Amino acid sequence: GDSVTQMEGPVTLSEEAFLTINCTYTATGYPSLFWYVQYPGEGLQLLLKATKADDKGSNKGFEATYRKETTSFHLEKGSVQVSDSAVYFCALSDSGGGADGLTFGKGTHLIIQP
Amino acid sequence: EPEVTQTPSHQVTQMGQEVILRCVPISNHLYFYWYRQILGQKVEFLVSFYNNEISEKSEIFDDQFSVERPDGSNFTLKIRSTKLEDSAMYFCASSRPGYEKLFFGSGTQLSVL
């Protein structure tokens, strides 16, 4: 079945540091890939997505590139801020917008220190 | 931006009791979902619901679980006889047909004692 593996947390960085959160996946077919973010006390919010190989999703300074050859979708940001502290979830969808839902990774807790 | 609303935010119950978790999806959405996250583990898909019936369900969603859209606005998850291992954060989500973006509620933390 489908699965998503992401790096264990917590990840602690200083403000303005470079961020990488690794994510790899296994899936049948050609899934769409997502990063969701959960700020303290809130629900999961879509951060960015990519629907086909070599697509780059980007939002709020975060980027991730769909790499089919390495089955990866690593999240990067060039300069993190304290407000980026949250839990980040990598996810995939095989359903192309249908009812099958998402398969999530375990989540990576990111802590940014001033 | 419209929101998915879940109530209560915390629910404590005794083992063997029935619980109902409530969700109000975004009004023009037609797909509804429940997910759960046991502490320290992955967010797991439970069930999806479309056109007043279950579309997909996972192995977790056994006979102890049921979902309902009782009045056209609420979407509920019922656990008939709770077990200790049902303790988790339960997330409701909704989406529009053909769109992969799910909108999530802030979750209900269920504690079974």
Boltz contact constraints between the chains, C-beta under 6 A:
constraints:
  - contact:
      token1: [A, 32]
      token2: [B, 100]
      max_distance: 6.0
  - contact:
      token1: [A, 42]
      token2: [B, 106]
      max_distance: 6.0
  - contact:
      token1: [A, 43]
      token2: [B, 104]
      max_distance: 6.0
  - contact:
      token1: [A, 43]
      token2: [B, 105]
      max_distance: 6.0
  - contact:
      token1: [A, 43]
      token2: [B, 106]
      max_distance: 6.0
  - contact:
      token1: [A, 44]
      token2: [B, 104]
      max_distance: 6.0
  - contact:
      token1: [A, 46]
      token2: [B, 101]
      max_distance: 6.0
  - contact:
      token1: [A, 93]
      token2: [B, 100]
      max_distance: 6.0
  - contact:
      token1: [A, 97]
      token2: [B, 98]
      max_distance: 6.0
  - contact:
      token1: [A, 97]
      token2: [B, 99]
      max_distance: 6.0
  - contact:
      token1: [A, 97]
      token2: [B, 100]
      max_distance: 6.0
  - contact:
      token1: [A, 99]
      token2: [B, 31]
      max_distance: 6.0
  - contact:
      token1: [A, 99]
      token2: [B, 48]
      max_distance: 6.0
  - contact:
      token1: [A, 99]
      token2: [B, 50]
      max_distance: 6.0
  - contact:
      token1: [A, 99]
      token2: [B, 55]
      max_distance: 6.0
  - contact:
      token1: [A, 99]
      token2: [B, 56]
      max_distance: 6.0
  - contact:
      token1: [A, 100]
      token2: [B, 56]
      max_distance: 6.0
  - contact:
      token1: [A, 101]
      token2: [B, 33]
      max_distance: 6.0
  - contact:
      token1: [A, 101]
      token2: [B, 45]
      max_distance: 6.0
  - contact:
      token1: [A, 101]
      token2: [B, 48]
      max_distance: 6.0
  - contact:
      token1: [A, 104]
      token2: [B, 42]
      max_distance: 6.0
  - contact:
      token1: [A, 104]
      token2: [B, 43]
      max_distance: 6.0
  - contact:
      token1: [A, 106]
      token2: [B, 42]
      max_distance: 6.0
